[in-house]
Amino acid sequence: QDPEGYNVRGTAYGRAGKYSQALDDFNTAIKLNPNFYQAYANKALIEHYMGNDVQSVADYARAIQINPNYDEAYIGRGDVYRQASHLDQALADFQKAIDLNTTDGRAYYGRGMIYQARGQHAQAINDFSSAISRAPNAAEPYDARGLSYLATGDNDNAFADFNTAIRIDPNSAESWTNQGLVYERRGDKKRAARSYARAAQLDPNYKPARDGLARTQTSS
């Protein structure tokens, strides 16, 4: 039996949202090869998607124990920590990933998100720019950098970044909402309302879009 085959199929199941089948395949791969660190990291990602963050962190830790130089595991665990607001641990993991591999934009994006959460927008903008130069077709770093520009009062650069994010991913309610924020800040309520309406159309449950629409539609 081929552990790599199970790992490949598990990855395909994960991409298709079939998480329980994915877990079964990764567990089989690990049983066949207990040192299969990539399978541990892949399993950790699925555990995170399923809300099992304690198990996810344990699986990433096992992958790192087997291969301390596996940058993917540090990025994955950093994401889990960041989303759980364990910012110190997340920062350490993203920093380690960058030390191991300076070519992966995701580690810079993750570190930038922590700087942004801490209000360190200059450092955040630097990291988002590093992420963009390494993965220019990812929308999230443009969105994130735009928010840090917005926080520092640089509306023009913020607007440019949100527009680029929309061009890459026209179905992001967040990007349309962010574009609306810039219009609103410029006093252009009509265009702001249009952006918020597009966002609310894409995701009727996205509260910032609904709030923005309420603000701009009720005032002249």
C-alpha positions in Angstrom: 0.0 0.0 0.0 1.2 3.4 -1.0 1.1 6.2 1.6 1.7 8.9 -1.1 -1.4 7.7 -2.9 -3.5 8.2 0.2 -2.0 11.6 0.7 -2.8 12.7 -2.8 -6.3 11.4 -2.6 -6.8 13.0 0.8 -5.7 16.3 -0.6 -8.2 16.0 -3.4 -11.0 15.2 -0.9 -10.0 18.2 1.1 -10.2 20.5 -1.9 -13.7 19.1 -2.6 -14.8 19.8 0.9 -15.1 16.1 1.8 -13.3 16.5 5.1 -14.1 13.1 6.7 -12.8 11.2 3.7 -9.7 13.4 3.6 -9.0 12.6 7.3 -9.4 8.9 6.7 -6.9 9.0 3.9 -4.3 11.1 5.8 -4.7 8.8 8.8 -4.0 5.8 6.6 -1.0 7.5 5.0 0.4 8.2 8.5 -0.3 4.6 9.6 1.7 3.3 6.6 4.5 5.9 7.1 4.7 7.3 10.6 7.3 9.9 9.5 5.1 11.3 6.7 5.3 14.9 7.9 3.5 16.3 4.8 0.5 14.1 5.6 0.5 15.3 9.2 0.4 18.9 8.0 -2.3 18.1 5.5 -4.4 16.5 8.2 -3.8 19.5 10.4 -5.3 21.8 7.8 -8.4 19.7 7.6 -8.7 19.5 11.4 -8.6 23.3 11.4 -11.3 23.6 8.7 -13.4 21.3 10.9 -12.9 23.5 13.9 -10.6 21.0 15.8 -7.8 23.5 16.4 -6.3 21.7 19.4 -5.8 18.6 17.2 -4.7 20.8 14.3 -1.9 22.4 16.4 -0.8 18.9 17.6 -0.6 17.6 14.1 1.4 20.6 12.9 3.7 20.1 15.9 4.2 16.5 14.9 5.1 17.5 11.3 7.6 20.0 12.7 9.0 17.4 15.1 9.7 15.1 12.2 11.0 17.9 9.9 12.0 21.1 11.8 12.6 22.8 8.4 9.2 22.3 6.9 8.0 25.9 6.4 4.5 24.9 5.3 3.8 23.5 8.8 4.9 26.8 10.5 2.6 28.8 8.1 -0.3 26.5 8.8 0.1 26.5 12.5 0.7 30.3 12.4 -2.7 30.7 10.7 -4.4 28.6 13.4 -2.8 30.6 16.1 -3.6 34.0 14.4 -7.3 33.2 13.9 -7.5 32.1 17.6 -5.8 35.5 18.5 -2.7 33.8 19.9 -0.6 36.5 18.2 2.7 35.9 19.9 2.8 32.2 18.9 1.5 33.1 15.4 4.2 35.7 15.0 7.0 33.3 16.0 5.7 30.7 13.5 5.5 33.1 10.6 8.9 34.5 11.4 10.3 30.9 11.4 8.7 30.2 8.1 10.3 33.4 6.6 13.7 32.4 8.0 13.3 29.0 6.3 11.9 30.2 3.0 11.8 33.8 1.9 9.9 33.0 -1.4 6.5 32.2 0.1 4.2 35.2 0.3 1.8 33.5 2.7 4.2 33.9 5.6 4.7 37.6 5.0 0.9 38.0 4.7 0.4 36.2 8.0 3.0 38.3 9.8 1.5 41.4 8.2 -1.9 40.5 9.6 -0.4 40.3 13.1 1.3 43.7 12.7 -2.0 45.1 11.5 -3.9 43.7 14.4 -1.4 45.4 16.7 -1.8 48.7 14.9 1.8 48.6 13.5 0.6 49.6 10.1 4.0 50.6 8.6 5.4 47.1 9.2 2.1 45.6 8.0 2.3 47.5 4.7 5.9 46.3 4.2 4.9 42.7 4.8 1.8 42.9 2.5 4.0 44.4 -0.2 6.4 41.5 0.2 3.5 39.1 -0.1 2.2 40.9 -3.2 5.6 40.8 -4.9 5.7 37.0 -4.3 2.1 36.2 -5.2 0.7 39.1 -7.3 -2.5 37.2 -8.2 -3.7 36.8 -4.6 -6.4 39.3 -3.7 -6.1 39.1 0.1 -2.8 41.0 0.5 -4.1 43.9 -1.6 -7.2 44.0 0.6 -5.2 43.9 3.8 -2.6 46.5 2.6 -5.5 48.7 1.6 -6.9 48.6 5.2 -3.6 49.5 6.7 -3.3 52.4 4.2 -6.8 53.4 5.2 -5.9 53.3 8.9 -2.9 55.7 8.2 -5.1 58.1 6.2 -3.7 57.2 2.8 -7.0 57.0 1.0 -5.6 57.0 -2.5 -3.3 54.0 -2.0 -6.1 52.3 -0.1 -8.5 52.9 -3.0 -6.0 51.5 -5.6 -5.4 48.4 -3.5 -9.1 47.7 -3.0 -9.7 48.1 -6.8 -6.9 45.7 -7.6 -8.4 43.2 -5.1 -11.8 43.5 -6.8 -10.2 43.0 -10.2 -8.6 39.8 -9.0 -11.6 38.5 -7.1 -14.8 40.3 -8.1 -16.9 38.1 -5.8 -15.4 39.4 -2.5 -18.0 41.2 -0.5 -15.1 42.5 1.8 -13.3 44.2 -1.1 -16.4 45.9 -2.4 -17.2 47.1 1.2 -13.7 48.4 1.6 -14.0 50.3 -1.7 -17.3 51.8 -0.3 -15.4 52.9 2.8 -13.0 55.0 0.7 -15.9 56.6 -1.3 -17.7 57.3 2.0 -14.6 58.9 3.4 -14.3 61.1 0.3 -17.9 62.2 0.8 -19.2 60.4 -2.3 -22.2 58.7 -0.7 -23.8 57.7 -4.0 -20.8 55.7 -5.2 -20.3 54.3 -1.6 -23.9 53.1 -1.6 -23.3 51.4 -4.9 -20.2 49.5 -3.6 -22.0 48.5 -0.4 -25.0 47.3 -2.4 -22.8 45.1 -4.5 -21.1 43.7 -1.4 -24.5 43.0 0.2 -25.7 41.3 -3.0 -22.7 39.0 -2.9 -23.0 38.2 0.8 -26.4 39.2 2.3 -25.1 38.3 5.8 -22.0 40.5 5.6 -22.8 43.0 8.4 -20.2 45.8 7.4 -21.9 46.0 3.9 -25.4 46.2 5.4 -24.2 48.8 7.9 -22.5 50.9 5.1 -25.6 50.7 3.0 -27.8 51.9 5.9 -25.5 54.8 6.5 -25.2 56.0 2.9 -28.8 55.4 1.8 -30.4 57.2 4.7 -28.3 60.4 4.4 -28.3 62.8 1.5 
